[in-house]
Amino acid sequence: MNIWDDDWGEQEEDWSGGGALAKRLVPGGGPMLGASLYELGPGGFAVYHAHHGSEELLVVLRGRPTLRTPTGERRLDAGDVVHFTTGPEGAHGLRNDTDEPVRYVMAGIRVTPEVVEYPDMKKVIGQSRHGIFFVHDVEEEG
């Protein structure tokens, strides 16, 4: 597999939530390591989320995505590498506000089961290698 190849093959479910093209760099996912190549077209995004079991590493290959974290937003450049720890402090999302494609690799450890929190959507999802096993809608307090 080549990260510069534009053959994306048949697309599986859109894990970005915002229209990204994707292909797995570790076919089927390894027992401990997962990595995927993504491309966000103009206006595309990866939904803001936090993993409670898995750390992730972002490597920007092409373009200038906008990264959102709990500390705010910032523009990244090709070559930038960002580590996301577990829990709410590692929450992250990407957006392409430019007219050019953004290509990046997201790699991480594979924990199963895993709990992923989507603060903007007020959802918490439990998943394992066998699929999603619960979706919890977070109720508003007050």
ROGU-240363 format. One line per field, with one value per atom (N, C-alpha, C, O, CB): residue in one letter; atom name; x, y, z. Coordinates in pm, 1 decimal. Each point is the difference from the previous one (the first is absolute). Glycine has a CB too. Layout:
N
r [a_...]
a [CA_...]
c1 [X_...]
c2 [Y_...]
c3 [Z_...]
// end
This chain:
142
r [m_m_m_m_m_n_n_n_n_n_i_i_i_i_i_w_w_w_w_w_d_d_d_d_d_d_d_d_d_d_d_d_d_d_d_w_w_w_w_w_g_g_g_g_g_e_e_e_e_e_q_q_q_q_q_e_e_e_e_e_e_e_e_e_e_d_d_d_d_d_w_w_w_w_w_s_s_s_s_s_g_g_g_g_g_g_g_g_g_g_g_g_g_g_g_a_a_a_a_a_l_l_l_l_l_a_a_a_a_a_k_k_k_k_k_r_r_r_r_r_l_l_l_l_l_v_v_v_v_v_p_p_p_p_p_g_g_g_g_g_g_g_g_g_g_g_g_g_g_g_p_p_p_p_p_m_m_m_m_m_l_l_l_l_l_g_g_g_g_g_a_a_a_a_a_s_s_s_s_s_l_l_l_l_l_y_y_y_y_y_e_e_e_e_e_l_l_l_l_l_g_g_g_g_g_p_p_p_p_p_g_g_g_g_g_g_g_g_g_g_f_f_f_f_f_a_a_a_a_a_v_v_v_v_v_y_y_y_y_y_h_h_h_h_h_a_a_a_a_a_h_h_h_h_h_h_h_h_h_h_g_g_g_g_g_s_s_s_s_s_e_e_e_e_e_e_e_e_e_e_l_l_l_l_l_l_l_l_l_l_v_v_v_v_v_v_v_v_v_v_l_l_l_l_l_r_r_r_r_r_g_g_g_g_g_r_r_r_r_r_p_p_p_p_p_t_t_t_t_t_l_l_l_l_l_r_r_r_r_r_t_t_t_t_t_p_p_p_p_p_t_t_t_t_t_g_g_g_g_g_e_e_e_e_e_r_r_r_r_r_r_r_r_r_r_l_l_l_l_l_d_d_d_d_d_a_a_a_a_a_g_g_g_g_g_d_d_d_d_d_v_v_v_v_v_v_v_v_v_v_h_h_h_h_h_f_f_f_f_f_t_t_t_t_t_t_t_t_t_t_g_g_g_g_g_p_p_p_p_p_e_e_e_e_e_g_g_g_g_g_a_a_a_a_a_h_h_h_h_h_g_g_g_g_g_l_l_l_l_l_r_r_r_r_r_n_n_n_n_n_d_d_d_d_d_t_t_t_t_t_d_d_d_d_d_e_e_e_e_e_p_p_p_p_p_v_v_v_v_v_r_r_r_r_r_y_y_y_y_y_v_v_v_v_v_m_m_m_m_m_a_a_a_a_a_g_g_g_g_g_i_i_i_i_i_r_r_r_r_r_v_v_v_v_v_t_t_t_t_t_p_p_p_p_p_e_e_e_e_e_v_v_v_v_v_v_v_v_v_v_e_e_e_e_e_y_y_y_y_y_p_p_p_p_p_d_d_d_d_d_m_m_m_m_m_k_k_k_k_k_k_k_k_k_k_v_v_v_v_v_i_i_i_i_i_g_g_g_g_g_q_q_q_q_q_s_s_s_s_s_r_r_r_r_r_h_h_h_h_h_g_g_g_g_g_i_i_i_i_i_f_f_f_f_f_f_f_f_f_f_v_v_v_v_v_h_h_h_h_h_d_d_d_d_d_v_v_v_v_v_e_e_e_e_e_e_e_e_e_e_e_e_e_e_e_g_g_g_g_g]
a [N_CA_C_O_CB_N_CA_C_O_CB_N_CA_C_O_CB_N_CA_C_O_CB_N_CA_C_O_CB_N_CA_C_O_CB_N_CA_C_O_CB_N_CA_C_O_CB_N_CA_C_O_CB_N_CA_C_O_CB_N_CA_C_O_CB_N_CA_C_O_CB_N_CA_C_O_CB_N_CA_C_O_CB_N_CA_C_O_CB_N_CA_C_O_CB_N_CA_C_O_CB_N_CA_C_O_CB_N_CA_C_O_CB_N_CA_C_O_CB_N_CA_C_O_CB_N_CA_C_O_CB_N_CA_C_O_CB_N_CA_C_O_CB_N_CA_C_O_CB_N_CA_C_O_CB_N_CA_C_O_CB_N_CA_C_O_CB_N_CA_C_O_CB_N_CA_C_O_CB_N_CA_C_O_CB_N_CA_C_O_CB_N_CA_C_O_CB_N_CA_C_O_CB_N_CA_C_O_CB_N_CA_C_O_CB_N_CA_C_O_CB_N_CA_C_O_CB_N_CA_C_O_CB_N_CA_C_O_CB_N_CA_C_O_CB_N_CA_C_O_CB_N_CA_C_O_CB_N_CA_C_O_CB_N_CA_C_O_CB_N_CA_C_O_CB_N_CA_C_O_CB_N_CA_C_O_CB_N_CA_C_O_CB_N_CA_C_O_CB_N_CA_C_O_CB_N_CA_C_O_CB_N_CA_C_O_CB_N_CA_C_O_CB_N_CA_C_O_CB_N_CA_C_O_CB_N_CA_C_O_CB_N_CA_C_O_CB_N_CA_C_O_CB_N_CA_C_O_CB_N_CA_C_O_CB_N_CA_C_O_CB_N_CA_C_O_CB_N_CA_C_O_CB_N_CA_C_O_CB_N_CA_C_O_CB_N_CA_C_O_CB_N_CA_C_O_CB_N_CA_C_O_CB_N_CA_C_O_CB_N_CA_C_O_CB_N_CA_C_O_CB_N_CA_C_O_CB_N_CA_C_O_CB_N_CA_C_O_CB_N_CA_C_O_CB_N_CA_C_O_CB_N_CA_C_O_CB_N_CA_C_O_CB_N_CA_C_O_CB_N_CA_C_O_CB_N_CA_C_O_CB_N_CA_C_O_CB_N_CA_C_O_CB_N_CA_C_O_CB_N_CA_C_O_CB_N_CA_C_O_CB_N_CA_C_O_CB_N_CA_C_O_CB_N_CA_C_O_CB_N_CA_C_O_CB_N_CA_C_O_CB_N_CA_C_O_CB_N_CA_C_O_CB_N_CA_C_O_CB_N_CA_C_O_CB_N_CA_C_O_CB_N_CA_C_O_CB_N_CA_C_O_CB_N_CA_C_O_CB_N_CA_C_O_CB_N_CA_C_O_CB_N_CA_C_O_CB_N_CA_C_O_CB_N_CA_C_O_CB_N_CA_C_O_CB_N_CA_C_O_CB_N_CA_C_O_CB_N_CA_C_O_CB_N_CA_C_O_CB_N_CA_C_O_CB_N_CA_C_O_CB_N_CA_C_O_CB_N_CA_C_O_CB_N_CA_C_O_CB_N_CA_C_O_CB_N_CA_C_O_CB_N_CA_C_O_CB_N_CA_C_O_CB_N_CA_C_O_CB_N_CA_C_O_CB_N_CA_C_O_CB_N_CA_C_O_CB_N_CA_C_O_CB_N_CA_C_O_CB_N_CA_C_O_CB_N_CA_C_O_CB_N_CA_C_O_CB_N_CA_C_O_CB_N_CA_C_O_CB_N_CA_C_O_CB_N_CA_C_O_CB_N_CA_C_O_CB_N_CA_C_O_CB_N_CA_C_O_CB_N_CA_C_O_CB_N_CA_C_O_CB_N_CA_C_O_CB_N_CA_C_O_CB_N_CA_C_O_CB_N_CA_C_O_CB_N_CA_C_O_CB]
c1 [84.6_-84.6_89.7_108.7_-294.9_137.8_76.8_-87.6_-112.8_252.5_-88.8_-80.3_-24.9_-87.5_180.2_-17.5_-20.0_-90.5_-37.7_261.8_-259.9_-88.3_-140.6_-53.2_191.9_-198.7_-134.7_-108.9_-116.6_212.3_-61.5_-100.5_-49.7_69.6_38.8_-227.8_-55.9_-79.6_-37.4_28.9_-17.9_-76.5_-142.2_-42.1_251.7_-283.0_-137.2_2.1_71.7_-147.4_-2.7_-2.1_-91.9_-113.1_160.7_5.7_-80.1_-80.8_-12.7_183.4_-224.2_-73.5_89.0_120.2_-259.5_79.4_73.9_23.7_-84.7_-15.5_217.4_32.1_29.2_-4.0_92.9_-59.5_29.0_-127.6_3.0_194.0_-307.6_-125.8_-15.3_-108.6_111.4_105.8_-2.0_45.9_50.9_-13.7_-54.7_26.6_142.8_35.8_-220.5_267.7_139.1_10.0_-76.9_150.5_21.5_39.8_92.7_73.2_-95.9_20.7_83.3_44.7_-68.9_-50.9_237.4_44.2_88.2_81.9_-94.0_-7.1_74.7_142.5_21.0_-234.5_310.0_139.7_40.6_99.0_-48.8_-126.1_18.1_-129.1_-96.3_253.4_-159.2_-124.4_-61.7_65.1_22.6_-214.0_-69.7_39.0_-60.8_47.7_111.7_47.0_83.2_-40.5_-160.7_314.9_83.8_-57.8_-94.5_298.0_-148.3_-52.4_25.4_-75.0_111.4_67.0_30.4_14.2_-3.2_116.2_-97.7_24.5_-101.1_-27.1_270.2_-298.0_-86.2_54.7_55.7_-258.7_187.6_41.4_-82.2_-22.2_257.1_-279.4_-78.3_48.7_46.4_-245.8_187.5_29.1_-133.6_-95.4_308.5_-219.5_-123.2_29.5_110.4_-203.2_-7.0_7.8_-131.3_-107.7_269.0_-149.6_-114.5_0.1_96.9_-93.4_-111.1_-14.5_-35.8_-25.8_-44.2_67.6_-40.5_-136.0_-95.1_225.6_-138.3_-123.2_-19.3_-93.0_-3.0_182.1_-11.3_49.3_70.8_-42.0_-67.4_41.4_2.3_-58.7_-37.1_164.9_-2.4_-63.9_47.3_162.1_-315.6_-80.6_84.5_88.5_-286.0_170.0_66.8_-37.0_-117.8_115.7_105.0_-24.0_118.4_108.3_-254.6_123.8_105.3_-10.0_-108.7_107.2_115.5_7.3_33.8_83.4_-10.5_-137.0_26.9_98.3_42.2_-270.8_265.3_95.1_118.9_105.8_-294.1_173.5_102.6_66.9_-66.4_-60.5_260.3_75.8_8.4_-3.3_137.6_-123.3_13.1_111.7_38.6_-283.3_295.4_104.8_-40.3_-28.0_207.1_-182.0_-34.6_127.4_84.7_-310.0_239.7_111.5_-60.2_-63.5_222.2_-138.9_-52.8_96.7_117.9_-234.9_65.5_82.8_-11.4_97.8_-124.3_-93.5_-25.4_-111.6_-95.8_168.9_-59.8_-105.0_17.0_99.9_-249.1_47.6_4.9_-132.1_-84.3_245.8_-180.3_-125.0_-5.4_102.9_-114.3_-110.1_-21.6_-29.1_-93.3_5.4_168.3_-14.7_-74.9_33.1_180.2_-314.7_-72.4_33.1_-9.3_-177.7_225.8_25.0_-69.6_-55.1_280.7_-223.8_-61.7_61.8_-63.5_11.3_175.1_65.1_-27.6_45.0_132.2_-250.9_-32.4_30.2_12.7_33.3_-34.7_26.5_133.3_44.2_-291.1_309.9_123.1_16.9_-47.7_154.6_-38.5_24.8_127.2_100.8_-215.7_109.1_116.8_56.5_-68.9_-24.3_218.9_68.0_44.0_7.1_69.8_-47.3_55.3_125.2_85.8_-178.9_102.6_113.5_-27.8_74.9_69.9_-250.8_-32.5_-46.7_-69.4_7.6_101.2_-36.9_-61.0_56.6_128.7_-302.5_-68.0_-42.6_-56.7_-23.3_107.7_-37.7_-128.2_-15.2_258.0_-334.9_-123.5_-4.5_-1.0_-119.2_117.5_-6.3_-143.8_-90.5_286.8_-216.9_-133.9_-79.2_56.7_30.0_-218.0_-88.3_-31.6_46.2_46.1_-171.2_-45.4_113.1_-15.6_-182.1_311.2_111.2_61.7_73.2_-27.1_-74.1_50.2_-101.7_22.9_123.2_-258.6_-103.3_57.5_84.0_-264.2_133.6_51.9_-96.8_-80.6_312.6_-222.0_-73.9_78.9_77.1_-299.7_203.9_69.6_-102.0_-109.5_310.7_-162.7_-85.9_88.3_111.2_-283.7_123.3_73.3_-70.5_-103.0_183.7_-24.1_-55.5_64.4_-25.2_-21.6_129.7_72.5_-65.4_-98.7_312.2_-157.0_-49.8_76.8_-27.5_-40.3_163.8_82.6_-27.5_-39.2_216.8_-157.7_-19.3_99.5_111.4_-197.3_43.9_84.6_15.1_-99.3_23.3_199.7_25.4_78.3_96.6_-96.3_-43.2_66.8_-12.2_-86.9_42.0_135.6_-3.6_-39.9_49.9_128.1_-268.3_-36.2_32.9_-54.3_-131.7_276.3_41.7_-27.3_-0.8_178.9_-200.0_-24.5_1.6_-2.4_-130.2_136.7_-10.7_-145.2_-90.6_285.9_-216.8_-135.6_-38.6_56.5_-27.8_-125.2_-49.9_-140.9_-81.4_224.2_-170.1_-134.5_-39.7_75.3_-44.8_-145.5_-93.4_52.0_92.4_-280.2_127.4_36.8_-125.9_-108.6_307.1_-181.5_-108.8_44.4_107.3_-187.6_-4.1_29.8_-110.5_-118.9_241.8_-80.3_-92.8_-3.9_104.0_-59.4_-165.5_-21.7_-71.0_-122.9_109.7_89.2_-60.1_-102.0_-104.7_314.2_-181.2_-91.5_-132.2_-105.1_303.2_-191.3_-120.3_-66.9_-107.5_209.4_-36.0_-50.5_-25.1_-105.2_0.9_204.4_-9.0_126.9_109.4_-261.1_134.2_110.1_-26.7_-109.6_148.7_62.6_-15.9_99.6_118.3_-198.8_32.5_84.7_16.9_-97.4_21.0_198.6_24.1_108.5_81.6_-150.6_67.3_103.6_33.9_-57.2_-22.8_170.5_34.7_-121.1_-0.5_236.4_-337.2_-119.9_-107.9_-105.4_158.8_-29.4_-97.0_-39.1_55.6_-139.6_-13.8_-49.9_-90.6_-87.8_102.2_6.2_-84.1_-86.2_-89.2_260.2_-148.4_-96.8_20.9_111.0_-121.1_-100.1_1.0_-80.7_-115.8_137.6_40.1_-66.9_-13.9_98.8_-6.8_-214.0_-24.2_16.2_-70.6_-89.3_253.9_27.6_-108.6_-22.4_271.3_-315.8_-105.7_58.5_102.8_-260.7_91.6_40.3_-28.3_-104.3_59.5_135.7_-22.6_-84.6_4.6_213.0_-296.5_-71.0_-144.1_-74.7_274.0]
c2 [-117.1_117.1_124.3_0.5_-125.5_229.3_122.9_118.3_14.1_-112.5_182.2_110.8_109.3_84.4_-133.9_49.6_102.2_-49.4_78.2_14.6_-220.5_-58.9_57.0_3.8_-215.7_256.3_56.9_-104.1_36.6_177.3_-341.9_-105.8_-30.8_-64.6_-33.7_144.4_-15.6_-128.7_-39.0_286.5_-313.9_-124.2_26.2_114.8_-240.7_18.4_12.4_56.0_-50.4_-142.5_296.5_65.3_-73.7_-36.0_255.5_-240.4_-58.8_112.0_108.0_-293.8_162.3_102.1_121.9_-13.7_-163.9_298.2_125.0_24.9_57.9_36.2_-138.8_16.1_143.6_35.0_-264.6_314.7_140.5_75.8_94.7_-102.8_-34.2_70.3_119.3_56.9_-131.3_113.3_120.0_-19.6_93.0_29.2_-243.5_-23.1_-31.0_19.4_126.2_-192.7_-31.1_-128.6_-93.9_210.5_-119.4_-125.9_-69.1_66.8_24.7_-224.6_-70.3_-134.7_-64.2_180.6_-157.5_-138.0_-41.3_77.2_-51.0_-148.8_-53.7_-34.3_-64.2_-26.8_134.6_-31.5_-131.9_-61.0_304.7_-287.6_-131.5_-75.4_5.3_78.6_-154.9_-64.8_-85.8_-87.7_87.2_28.1_-73.3_44.6_-43.8_-146.6_275.3_45.4_-107.5_-116.1_262.4_-108.9_-95.4_-23.4_67.9_5.8_-168.0_-24.7_117.6_18.0_-262.3_323.6_111.2_134.7_104.1_-268.6_165.3_123.5_16.5_-93.1_78.4_133.7_36.0_127.1_84.6_-193.2_122.6_121.4_12.3_-97.8_83.9_134.8_26.0_127.8_92.7_-210.8_120.7_117.0_66.1_-67.0_-36.2_234.6_74.3_115.1_54.4_-117.0_99.0_122.5_75.1_-53.1_-52.1_231.0_89.4_98.9_73.6_-98.5_27.3_101.3_132.3_5.0_-178.0_281.1_129.5_-11.2_-54.8_171.3_-63.7_-6.1_-129.0_-10.1_158.5_-247.6_-127.7_10.9_94.1_-213.1_21.3_3.7_-139.9_-93.9_324.1_-241.5_-119.2_43.7_93.7_-199.0_38.3_37.2_8.8_-82.7_-26.4_208.6_21.4_-114.3_-26.7_279.2_-320.0_-116.8_-25.8_55.5_-153.6_13.2_-40.5_-150.4_-53.8_281.6_-294.3_-143.2_-15.4_73.2_-130.7_-36.8_-22.3_-115.1_-23.5_110.4_-158.4_-109.3_8.3_-55.2_-81.8_204.1_1.0_135.7_103.5_-280.4_174.4_118.8_3.1_-104.2_101.9_124.5_13.3_98.0_84.4_-136.3_37.8_87.1_45.2_-82.6_-34.6_248.1_60.5_45.2_65.0_9.2_-108.3_46.3_65.3_-67.6_-116.1_314.6_72.5_-18.8_33.9_137.0_-225.4_-23.9_111.8_35.9_-278.9_297.5_100.2_92.7_-44.5_-116.2_288.8_95.4_66.3_-19.0_-114.6_212.6_79.8_-13.7_89.5_73.5_-274.6_-18.2_88.0_43.1_-277.1_259.7_68.5_-106.9_-78.9_290.8_-213.7_-96.2_65.9_110.6_-229.0_48.6_44.3_-94.0_-121.8_220.6_-42.8_-75.9_74.6_107.9_-199.6_36.4_71.7_137.2_84.2_-304.9_244.6_129.1_101.9_114.2_-236.2_81.7_93.4_-57.7_-121.3_308.1_-96.6_-39.8_57.0_105.7_-115.6_-64.4_49.9_-65.3_-111.0_148.4_33.2_-49.5_-83.5_40.6_161.0_-318.7_-87.4_9.4_41.8_-198.3_117.3_-1.9_-141.4_-85.4_322.3_-261.9_-129.0_-26.9_87.1_-62.3_-145.7_-38.7_8.2_-56.6_133.5_-7.6_9.2_-135.2_-75.2_317.6_-271.0_-122.9_40.0_81.6_-217.1_76.9_33.1_-129.0_-89.3_310.5_-230.0_-115.7_32.0_109.8_-179.6_-26.1_14.5_-108.2_-119.2_219.6_-57.4_-91.6_-48.6_45.4_70.4_-206.3_-50.8_98.9_84.9_-319.9_222.3_81.1_135.1_31.3_-146.6_195.5_129.9_94.1_77.9_-104.7_21.1_89.6_-35.2_81.1_-51.1_-147.9_-40.7_16.3_-46.8_-111.9_224.8_19.2_77.1_88.5_-90.5_-33.2_64.2_-13.6_-92.8_47.2_138.7_-1.7_79.7_88.7_-111.3_-8.4_70.4_56.6_-53.9_-96.8_260.6_64.5_52.5_46.9_15.7_-70.5_56.8_128.1_-4.3_-225.8_343.7_130.8_57.8_115.4_-76.6_-117.4_50.1_-50.2_-73.4_80.4_33.4_-43.5_-120.8_-47.0_282.4_-286.0_-113.3_-120.5_17.1_140.9_-279.7_-119.2_-4.4_51.5_-174.3_60.9_-26.1_-151.1_-72.8_285.6_-259.8_-144.7_-22.6_70.8_-105.4_-65.3_-27.4_-146.5_-72.4_306.3_-275.2_-134.1_14.1_87.2_-174.7_0.9_-9.1_-142.3_-96.9_274.8_-188.2_-130.7_-5.1_103.1_-125.0_-96.3_-11.4_-143.2_-94.8_300.9_-218.7_-132.4_-43.5_83.3_-41.7_-170.8_-54.1_-63.9_-101.3_62.0_100.1_-49.5_-52.6_65.1_99.4_-281.1_-53.7_-65.4_-81.9_46.6_68.7_98.5_142.2_25.7_-181.5_245.7_141.8_83.6_-36.7_-8.0_157.4_95.9_130.0_52.5_-161.3_160.1_123.5_100.6_-30.3_-95.1_245.0_106.1_104.8_41.5_-81.8_82.5_102.6_118.0_6.9_-181.1_267.6_107.9_84.9_33.1_-29.1_32.0_86.4_-70.1_63.6_52.9_-246.3_-77.6_-55.0_-59.7_-0.1_81.3_-48.3_-151.2_-48.1_273.4_-298.7_-145.5_-64.0_55.5_-36.8_-137.1_-85.2_-135.9_-54.9_181.4_-179.8_-126.4_-101.8_30.1_91.9_-241.7_-111.6_-89.1_-31.5_41.8_-50.8_-84.6_-101.5_18.3_167.9_-294.2_-101.8_-44.2_50.9_-128.1_-15.0_-52.1_-64.5_-20.1_-17.7_5.9_-64.7_99.7_-39.3_-158.2_326.1_103.0_86.6_-10.7_-139.1_236.2_90.7_-78.6_-73.1_273.5_-185.8_-73.1_91.0_-49.1_-127.1_307.8_91.1_141.0_40.3_-184.3_218.1_142.3_66.2_-34.9_0.3_130.1_68.7_147.4_66.7_-231.9_215.4_142.7_69.0_-31.4_-10.8_136.3_71.6_104.4_84.6_-124.3_34.1_97.1_129.5_1.1_-186.0_294.1_131.1_8.9_-46.4_150.2_-45.0_22.2_123.1_92.4_-201.6_111.2_119.5_-10.5_94.9_29.4]
c3 [0.0_0.0_0.0_57.9_64.6_-188.7_-10.9_43.8_-47.2_-142.0_278.1_52.0_-103.5_19.9_204.3_-334.5_-103.0_-111.6_-87.3_140.9_-52.7_-100.3_16.5_110.9_-115.6_-106.2_5.1_-22.9_-15.1_-64.4_76.4_-10.7_141.0_78.3_-289.1_242.3_134.3_13.0_110.6_-88.9_-133.9_6.4_45.6_13.7_34.3_-24.7_47.6_141.5_86.5_-232.5_168.9_130.7_96.6_-32.5_-77.9_230.4_106.7_64.5_-57.9_99.1_75.0_74.2_21.9_22.8_90.7_-120.4_18.2_148.6_68.1_-280.0_262.8_142.1_36.1_118.0_-117.1_-98.6_30.7_36.1_78.5_-234.0_98.0_18.6_-92.5_-10.5_244.8_-301.9_-82.8_-142.4_-62.5_266.7_-256.6_-140.7_-39.1_-116.2_82.3_124.8_-33.0_-81.2_20.4_188.3_-300.5_-62.3_98.7_73.0_-312.5_242.9_97.6_-53.1_-79.2_263.4_-138.2_-21.6_116.3_49.9_-301.6_292.4_113.6_-43.7_-102.9_205.0_-22.6_-28.3_63.5_-40.4_26.5_112.5_61.1_-33.0_76.5_116.0_-307.6_-43.2_110.7_56.7_-290.7_262.7_104.4_139.0_97.7_-251.1_164.9_131.0_66.8_5.7_17.2_26.5_72.4_137.9_40.2_-168.1_200.2_133.6_95.5_95.9_-134.8_14.3_90.2_-72.1_65.6_82.0_-278.9_-73.6_-111.7_-75.8_130.9_-64.0_-111.8_-62.1_70.0_37.4_-238.6_-69.5_-126.9_-71.4_166.3_-121.5_-120.4_-65.7_66.3_32.2_-230.9_-80.1_-31.6_-39.5_-59.7_116.8_-27.3_-94.6_-1.3_226.8_-304.5_-78.1_15.7_-26.8_-139.0_210.4_15.3_-115.1_-18.8_270.9_-328.8_-102.7_63.8_120.3_-286.8_89.1_53.1_69.6_-55.8_-126.5_304.9_77.8_77.6_80.0_-247.3_145.4_70.4_143.5_36.0_-253.1_298.3_140.2_59.8_-53.8_75.1_90.8_84.9_130.8_64.3_-172.7_147.6_116.2_126.9_22.0_-129.1_189.8_128.0_94.2_23.7_-56.4_86.5_84.8_92.0_-18.4_-159.5_276.8_93.5_22.5_20.8_92.3_-117.6_30.7_148.0_53.2_-291.4_303.2_141.9_22.3_113.2_-61.6_-157.1_14.5_-93.8_30.1_42.4_-184.8_-103.9_-14.9_-7.1_-109.8_112.3_-37.6_-151.6_-65.4_281.9_-272.9_-144.6_-34.0_80.9_-109.6_-94.3_-50.7_-139.5_-87.0_225.0_-159.2_-128.4_-69.8_61.3_27.4_-217.5_-81.7_-124.4_-80.9_167.5_-102.0_-115.1_-116.9_9.6_140.1_-260.1_-117.9_-102.5_-65.5_104.2_-51.8_-104.1_48.4_63.2_-248.4_155.1_30.6_135.0_69.5_-210.1_175.9_122.8_75.2_-6.5_-100.6_178.6_74.2_124.2_52.0_-136.6_130.9_126.6_104.5_-14.8_-99.3_219.3_109.0_114.8_42.6_-109.8_116.1_119.5_113.9_-14.9_-123.8_253.1_122.5_115.1_-21.8_-66.1_208.5_111.9_27.1_63.5_33.5_-144.0_23.9_-110.9_8.7_116.4_-229.6_-108.1_-137.0_-17.2_172.4_-252.9_-138.6_-46.0_45.1_-92.5_-44.9_-61.7_-136.2_-23.9_250.5_-314.8_-135.5_3.5_57.9_-165.0_44.6_-11.3_-141.1_-93.1_268.9_-190.4_-129.2_-32.8_88.4_-55.7_-160.0_-41.1_82.5_14.9_-250.8_288.9_83.0_148.4_79.7_-260.4_220.0_142.9_53.3_-68.4_39.3_152.4_69.9_134.0_72.8_-187.3_147.0_124.6_68.9_-62.9_-31.8_224.3_82.8_75.9_53.6_-30.0_-19.2_75.9_106.5_-30.8_-168.4_325.2_111.6_18.5_-69.9_179.7_-17.4_26.9_84.9_68.8_-83.6_8.3_82.2_-61.4_-109.7_305.5_-125.0_-51.3_-40.4_-94.0_237.5_-74.1_-35.5_-135.6_-56.8_300.5_-295.8_-131.5_-111.7_-111.5_228.2_-88.6_-102.7_-118.3_16.7_160.1_-296.6_-119.8_-117.0_-6.0_86.0_-170.8_-125.2_-101.2_36.6_81.7_-245.3_-107.7_-97.4_-16.7_40.7_-88.0_-98.3_-112.5_24.4_152.6_-299.2_-112.5_-43.6_-67.3_-7.5_113.9_-34.9_-125.4_-34.5_275.7_-310.1_-117.0_-128.2_3.8_129.4_-246.6_-131.2_-53.2_-110.4_63.3_124.7_-41.1_89.8_115.5_-201.0_34.1_84.3_115.9_-9.9_-190.4_309.1_116.2_10.4_1.5_120.7_-115.0_13.5_128.3_28.4_-281.1_330.3_126.3_37.8_-48.5_121.0_16.4_58.1_145.6_71.2_-231.1_203.5_141.1_43.0_-53.1_35.3_115.1_50.7_149.6_67.1_-246.8_230.7_143.2_47.7_-78.5_65.9_143.5_58.1_-9.7_-0.5_157.8_-165.1_-12.0_132.2_41.2_-290.0_313.5_127.4_-24.0_-65.4_199.9_-81.6_-12.1_131.0_52.5_-300.0_301.2_-54.4_16.6_77.1_-26.3_-123.7_-0.8_19.4_-44.8_-107.6_219.9_17.4_-65.6_29.6_188.6_-308.2_-71.4_31.2_-9.7_-175.8_222.9_36.9_-110.9_-51.0_297.0_-282.7_-101.8_67.3_-2.3_-186.7_249.2_79.5_-75.0_55.7_70.6_-251.8_-74.7_-31.6_-7.2_-90.6_79.4_-32.2_125.4_-6.4_-213.4_335.1_129.0_-2.6_42.2_-2.4_-90.7_-7.8_54.5_-10.2_-189.1_257.3_41.4_-63.7_11.3_210.8_-289.0_-72.0_53.2_15.8_-221.4_233.0_37.6_-121.5_-68.4_309.9_-268.6_-116.5_31.1_90.3_-243.7_75.7_10.9_-141.2_-96.5_326.9_-243.2_-133.0_-67.3_-121.4_199.4_0.1_-52.7_-37.3_-50.1_188.0_-114.5_-36.4_117.9_109.3_-286.2_151.6_103.9_93.2_-45.8_-109.6_287.2_94.1_84.9_69.2_-65.2_-6.2_60.8_-51.3_-34.7_238.9_-208.0_-30.0_110.3_23.2_-277.6_321.9_109.5_-36.0_-30.7_200.3_-165.6_-21.3_135.4_95.8_-293.4_204.0_122.3_20.4_-86.5_62.4_137.6_27.7_50.6_67.7_-17.0_-84.1_48.2_149.1_46.0_-272.1_301.5_142.8_18.8_-81.3_138.8_51.7_34.1_-28.2_24.0_-65.8]
// end
